[in-house]
Amino acid sequence: MTDEVLSDQAITAAKVAAKKNKAAKDTGTHKPKEEESRLSLLMRRIVYRVLRLIARMLCVLWFRIRVEGRHHVPSQGGGMLLSNHQSGLDPILVGLACNRNLNFLARSTLFKNPAFSFFLKIVDSIEIDRERGGLSGLREMLSRLRSGKVVLLFPEGTRTQDGSIGVVKPGFFPIAKRSDVPLIPVAIVGAFECMPKGSKWLFPKPIAVVFGKPIPPEDYRNWSEEQAVEAVAVSLADLYQRGKISIEGAY
């Protein structure tokens, strides 16, 4: 009987020891991964800020860029930047105009080039696979907004053909309501003249980036899509006119 009890105790002790060893191994496995993840995040932030600084200097010299209202971008918490779309430069222009790191949307085909894919990941781009509906990208965008990130969207859906603001589409609104973040309109003026659609050249003409007053979720929570689209469109039109006045003085 004593031998049986001792045997049972030995088995129990062995199981406990095995669990402790396994926990120790798991901890040892996860710790380096967590440290590696933190290091990767820190490196991305550093590289992002260095790239932003370089972009700012180049755009000031080449485009005489002017930025107004950047204080409207919240210093913390999530936010959705809604910008008109003038050229392929637009994500860079809005990104360098903000003091916070932005999250961008990029179609999945852009990730096929290894070098460009590395750059897109460095600047926190969200991959959107249009052929599959883009649902995984939309979920990731919603997750980032809820976690306090700022995401840049172009609600027109495509670049302008003549420099004017196109029709604002309501696709942004369902995600805004689910994420419960402020909507920050931003107008880009002059980028179309610097880089018209289809052009591979960057012409040295003035550019203005103008941020508008945020629309808090308390204001738009009960709006219809039509009301949200109208509010954003009116704000963008007003900011666009302010931007035009700003760059007129640069000529």
N, C-alpha and C positions, 0 to 999 in steps of 0.2 A: 504493500500500500504506500509506504514511504517512498519507495523507488518510483512508483507511478506519479506521486505528487511532485517529486523532484524532476521527473521527466517532463511533466506538464509545465512546471515552472521554467525549466530550461527552454522548452519550445516557445513559451510566451516571451521570455527574455530575448530569445533569438529573433522573434518577429518584431519586437520593439526596436531592437538594435538595427534590424534590416530597414525598418521605416525611417529611423534617424539617418542612416547612411544614405538612403534614397533622397530624403529631404535635403541633406547636405549637398548631395550631387546636383539636385535640381537647383538649389540656391546658387551653387557655383556655376551652373550652366547659364542661368538667367541673368545673374549679375553682370557678367561681361557683355551680354547682349543689351541690357539696359544702359550700361555705360557707353556702349558703342552707338546706341540710338541717340543718347544725349549728345555725344560728341558729333554725330552726323548732323543733328539739328543745329548745334552751335556753329558748325562749319557752314551750313547753308545760310544761316543768318548773317554771318560775317561776309560771305561771298556776295550775298544779295546786297548788303549795304555798300560794299566796295563797288559793285557794278552800278548801283544807283548813283554813287558819287561821281563815277566816271561819266555816266550818261548825263548827269546834270551839267557838268563842265562842258561836254561836247555840245549839248543843246543850247546852252547859253551862248557859246561862241558861234555856232553855225546857224541856229534858228532865232537867236535873241529871244528865247522863250520867256513868257511872262505867266506867272501863276497867281491866281487870286482865290481867296476863300478857303485855303487849305485847312484853316482852323475848324471848318465845318465837319471834317472827318474826325470821328470820336477817337480819343487817345487810347481807349480800351473798350473791349466788348465787340460783338459782331456788328457788321454793317454791310449793306449792299450798295456798291457804287454803280450808278446807271449812267452810261455815257453814250453820246452820239458816236458814230463810227465813220471817220474820215479817211483813214489810211492804215497801212500795215504797221505804222509807227505808234498807233494809239495806245496799246498796252504799255509800251515803254514810256510814253509821254505821261500817262496818268500815274504810272508806277513811280517815276522820278519826281513827280509833283507832290506825292504823299510822303509824310514822314514815317508812316507805318508800312510794314511789309504787306503786300497785297497777294491775293490768290487769284490766278487767272484761269480761264477756260481755254483749252487747246484741243483741236480735233485729233483723233487717234492717229491719223496718217502722219502727223508731224513728229510722232514718237518713233517712227521707223528708222530715222537717221540717228545712229548712236550718239554722235556728238551733239546734235540739236536736242535729242532726248535728255541728255545729261544736263544741258542748259535749262530745259523746261522744268526738270525736277528741282534744280537749284532754286528757281524762282517760284516754287510751290504751285506749279500748274496742275490743273485738274483735267484728266484725259476724258474726252467726250467721244464716244463711238457712235457716230450718227447712223451707221448702217444697222446697228442693233438697238436703236432707239435712244441710246445715251442714258439709260436708267441708272447704271452704276455710277456714272459721272454726276448725275443729279443727286443721288444719295450722298455721294462724297461731298458735294457742294453744301447740301443741307447740314451734314455733320460738321463741316468746318464753320459754317455760320453759327450754329448752335454752340460751338466750342469757343466762340469769341473771335473768329477770324473775319477779315474784310475781303469780300469777293467782288471782282470787277465784272460787270456784264454790259453787253451792247444790245439793248432792247429792240433796236431796229432790225437786228438779225443779219444784216449785211452792210457792206460799205456803201457810202453814198456815191452816186454817179456824177454829181455836179458840185459837191461841197455843201449842199443844203441838208437840213435835218430831214430824215425820212419818216415814215409812219412808225410810231412806237407800237410794238406788239405786246400782248398781255402775258407772255410766257413767264416773265419774272415774278408775277404777282402770287401765284399759288405757293411758290417756294418762300417768298417773303412772309406770307401769312403763317406758314408752318414754322419758320425760323424765328419770327417775332423780333426782327432787327430793324433799325432805321434805314430808310431809303435815302441815299445821298446822290442827287443829280449832279452831273459834271459835264460841261460842254468843252469840246475841243474846237478851236478855230484856227485855220491856216494850214493845218496838216495836209489837207487835200491839195493845196497849191504846192506844197513841198514835195509831196509824193502822190500824184494822181493814181487812180486804180490802173494797174497794169504797168506802171512806170517802175524802172529799176534804179532811177536816179533820185538823189535827195537834193532838191533845190534850196539854196540858202534864203528862205523867206521867213518872216516872223510867225511865231505860233503863240497862242494863248490857251491856257487851261484854267477854266473857271469853275470852282465848286460852289454849289448852292446850299441853302439851308436844308438840313435833314428833315424828312417826313417821319415822325416817330410812329411806332406801331399802334399807339393809342389813337392816332388820328385815322389811320387807314384800315384798322382791324375790321370795321364793319362796312367798308367800301365794296362796291362792285368792281369788276375788272374794268368796266368803262370809266368809272370814276378815277381809278388808279392810273390808267393810261392817260387820261386827260390831265391829271395833276402833274405827272412826269413830263408830258409833252409841253405843257405851258411853261414849266420851270426850265426845261432845256432851251426852249425858244428865247426866254428872257436872258438866260446865261450866255447863249450864243451871241445875242446882240451886244451884251456887255463885253464879250471877248473881241468882237469886231471893232468896237470903239477902242479897246486896249491896244490892238495891233496896228490900228491906223496911225497911232503916234510913233510907231517904230519905223515907218517908212521915211 
